[in-house]
Amino acid sequence: MVKSQPDNPRARTKIVATVGPAVATADMLTQLVESGVDVFRINMAHGNREEHQGMIDVIREIEQYCDQPIGILVDLAGPKIRLGDLVADPLPCRMDEQFSFVRDGQARTANQLETNYPRLVDELAMDDIVMLADGTVGMQVIECEADSVLVKVIEPGLVRSRQGVNLPGVTLSVSALTAEDRDNAIWAANSEVDFVGLSFVRKPGEVEELKELIAAQDSQAMVIAKIEKREALENLDEIVRVADAIMVARGDLGVEIDFAETPMAQKRIISCCQLNSRPVIVATQMLDSMHHSSRPTRAEVSDVANAILDGADACMLSGETAIGEFPVESVCVMNRIMLNTEKALPDQPPSIAPQFAEGVHPVTAAVVYGAAQIADRLDARLVVVATRSGNTARIKAKQRDFIPTVGISNSVKTLRQLCLYWGIIPLLGVPMEDRQEMRKAVIAWGQDDGCLAPGDLIVLVAGTGLDPLAHNMVTVQEVS
């Protein structure tokens, strides 16, 4: 069937945009939403609590103004290891030059380095690799002493104070959830954010710990596990199954593993999420040149397109919108790439339903899958999914068919989380108690949007009330 697009089209793949100084006003954030942003990301590694709360308040105001749900992701900083203040800043690191990592407060010369991780000197071992400045500078451990570790430069370059430190293959005792992260997670849960991102995940128990912490605040926020460590790849299936969503955090992942492995690791992560019906975000440097340019490079365009072809539910902009010179243009470019790439995706519902759907009643999963087949056979113009928790819409999103699909719910929290689901359009203000009023509201929206006309068919997936946990009814209605 023909892939329909509205007059002012938004891609089915969702856009996550990081907020920051470049978009700190309500006007700029509104422009981003109108250009295609579905979820705003607040990076807890930057700014303070007052700024973060102010940003949440402004986004909720914009939500009312734009009359559409907007998701908010609070991204916890995690145990990011950083250099301390360098005696010489910037510091050139020449091939075979030797440096010493010392304990905090002990750096006295240019060749002595300290970090914000007190146990680093104790946990490094002979031949371990230390990567600095996003992996551009590499050092190898050649001697370990009680209060220092001697390293030799094997990849020369320039480092600056407070730049990141990566330790590929080194097992650290630090927890993925720091004390500061726990405090920020509790605040986020009580601020009614929709997603909480957990950095440097290594095992499923770390994800479960954060989920329990959020649930204890009576919050329904979804936990997004960020895959950026080799240990996470080794435990990928288990992590995906306990997480609510996944982020392919390619910045640190591309340093923690060989950068040449990163493209195939991305494909593997996305495939695992598809199999387990989990939304997946591809992040980091997607349109990096647009920090200072109004146009992307051809390589960046291909990168975004390949993420969509791989099966990503969303792509994320980081510095491009947070501190870049062209934040609105970056969103417009990403939406444009998505729209053109989505034309190449298969235009039929999959022949095999997802094998794993935790939290979804098996009847619901089967009915949603069948509804897509019915809609395709009848050339229906719209599918409507009525959902309480969003799990039903999650199954529909993973089918990747091109029949426009709207999600409706009595819970605005659920609608905000639908902003991350591929191809699902969350609608505010649609009544679910009265089936006739629900139908009228959806048709009115469809006619205003231009996707419905008299004679068109709508497929509605809803519950009969026989089982409160199951959506076990499909109806086909004609627009009169």
Order of alpha helices (4+ residues) and beta strands (2+ residues): beta-alpha-beta-alpha-beta-beta-beta-beta-alpha-beta-beta-beta-beta-beta-alpha-beta-alpha-beta-alpha-alpha-beta-alpha-alpha-beta-alpha-beta-alpha-alpha-alpha-beta-alpha-beta-alpha-beta-alpha-beta-beta
